[in-house]
Amino acid sequence: MTIQAHLVELERKHKLLENELHEALVHLSTDDLQIVELKRRKLMVKDQIERLKHGSDDTLH
């Protein structure tokens, strides 16, 4: 998988987690631990995206 394809996949996962988190926040019955876990997973994906972007920037120069 190319770096670009991996970035696209991570961005797709990030968007799905964002949507899932939004739905969880809308429903008051959602467990707080589930919300924390979704936020943690979303942040992990965002960090992976940033590392790949910065890593690919370094290889382009």
PLY file of the C-alpha trace (Angstrom):
ply
format ascii 1.0
element vertex 61
property float x
property float y
property float z
element edge 60
property int vertex1
property int vertex2
end_header
0.00 0.00 0.00
1.40 3.39 -0.95
1.70 6.14 1.61
-1.02 8.10 -0.19
-3.40 5.12 -0.12
-2.65 4.59 3.55
-3.40 8.26 4.25
-6.71 8.01 2.40
-7.65 4.94 4.45
-6.69 6.61 7.74
-8.67 9.74 6.82
-11.66 7.52 6.04
-11.33 5.81 9.44
-11.00 9.20 11.14
-14.22 10.41 9.50
-16.06 7.22 10.52
-14.90 7.64 14.11
-15.95 11.29 14.02
-19.43 10.28 12.88
-19.63 7.50 15.46
-18.55 9.91 18.20
-21.15 12.45 17.10
-23.88 9.81 17.25
-22.70 8.69 20.68
-22.80 12.25 21.99
-26.30 12.81 20.62
-27.65 9.75 22.42
-27.68 10.47 26.13
-27.73 6.77 26.94
-24.17 6.31 25.61
-21.71 5.25 28.28
-19.04 7.85 29.11
-16.34 5.18 28.79
-17.47 4.46 25.24
-17.18 8.16 24.39
-13.70 8.32 25.91
-12.67 5.25 23.91
-13.98 6.75 20.66
-12.10 9.99 21.33
-8.93 8.04 22.10
-9.20 5.99 18.89
-9.93 9.11 16.83
-6.87 10.86 18.27
-4.68 7.82 17.57
-5.78 7.83 13.92
-5.18 11.58 13.69
-1.68 11.11 15.11
-0.98 8.39 12.54
-2.16 10.71 9.76
0.10 13.52 10.98
3.12 11.21 11.28
2.60 9.93 7.74
2.11 13.43 6.35
5.23 14.75 8.05
7.20 11.64 7.11
6.17 11.93 3.48
7.02 15.66 3.51
10.55 14.77 4.63
10.98 12.32 1.76
9.81 14.88 -0.80
12.56 17.42 0.03
0 1
1 2
2 3
3 4
4 5
5 6
6 7
7 8
8 9
9 10
10 11
11 12
12 13
13 14
14 15
15 16
16 17
17 18
18 19
19 20
20 21
21 22
22 23
23 24
24 25
25 26
26 27
27 28
28 29
29 30
30 31
31 32
32 33
33 34
34 35
35 36
36 37
37 38
38 39
39 40
40 41
41 42
42 43
43 44
44 45
45 46
46 47
47 48
48 49
49 50
50 51
51 52
52 53
53 54
54 55
55 56
56 57
57 58
58 59
59 60
